[in-house]
Amino acid sequence: MILTDYFRSEKDITWDFAKQLGVEHGVIRLPETDDFDLTNRSHWNTVYKKFVDYGIKPIIIEPMPNSVHDHIKTGDDMRDASIEKVIKMLPIMNRLGIDTICFNWMAHIGWLRTSSDVKDRGGALVTQFDMNDFKKTDKAISSQKLWENYKYFLKAVIPEAEKYGIKLALHPDDPPVPALGDVSRIMISAENIKKAVYDVFPSDMLGITMCQANYYIMGEDLDKVISDFAGKIFFIHFRNTAGNLNKFRETFHDSGELDMSHLIKLYKSLGIDAPIRVDHVPTLFGEHTEVAGYAVLGRLFAIGYLKGLLEN
């Protein structure tokens, strides 16, 4: 498997730490500023050059930029223009050797936690989702509309992705609950995701991001799911968790309910050679982070732990 880490497009301390830990491949978030044009090759070149000059080779885009993705998922009046921008990204990615986009189908509400200060081992802070604490919003979308929008997207983009050899890796809904208020969720079970990647618009370029903790929280048998999807696993989010569908928390990578060592051995035994990155880490003592789950010190521990498992 290819060890990667997640990077924002402007250099920060995570770039330095990743290099010191031996990470050479990047999962990158594109700039989300008005002066970055998703369809402009020179803009991409500037971002790409910063990474490769530092010794990090970008190989995955995550997320699909929200400036286009949000319109596509909800199917609003900017959908077609947004899909055109995505299509224009593909030949640029092909030229740069970035061959995967991690995308999701969570409309209106993305990945969600209701708390970010739950105490874990030694007082480290982790995120938690508790359905009882969820505050309903005024947004609404039906599961039928979500499936219609998903089919519309694939019909437009998959033929172009096939032309340029760009893989689309579908991430499950997080949390994988049927609805958050009036906002439906559809990528909430292995059955639905099988439908999404095998039945709607079958393609060798359409697969999944195996976010293993999400499948566990769905109540799925992880061994079975990983085996069933083995040929479709384009990317792995390596994280641990504890709890159930309506109330769960993140954990240190070595202390949740998933057997992380076993999972790495399973991936290897199935011949899965996908890029892998750690995801959602605790906030350690003395550290402050603007995005819970993406603290720096906890990430150091997680990457070291993952490296040990990969070398085992």
PyMOL commands that set and color helices and strands:
alter all, ss='L'
color gray80, all
select helices_A, chain A and resi 13-20+41-54+66-74+79-96+121-123+131-133+143-164+190-199+212-218+222-228+230-232+260-269+297-311
alter helices_A, ss='H'
color red, helices_A
select strands_A, chain A and resi 2-8+25-29+57-61+100-104+115-119+125-130+140-141+167-171+179-180+182-184+206-211+233-238+241-244+247-250+275-278
alter strands_A, ss='S'
color yellow, strands_A
deselect
rebuild
show_as cartoon
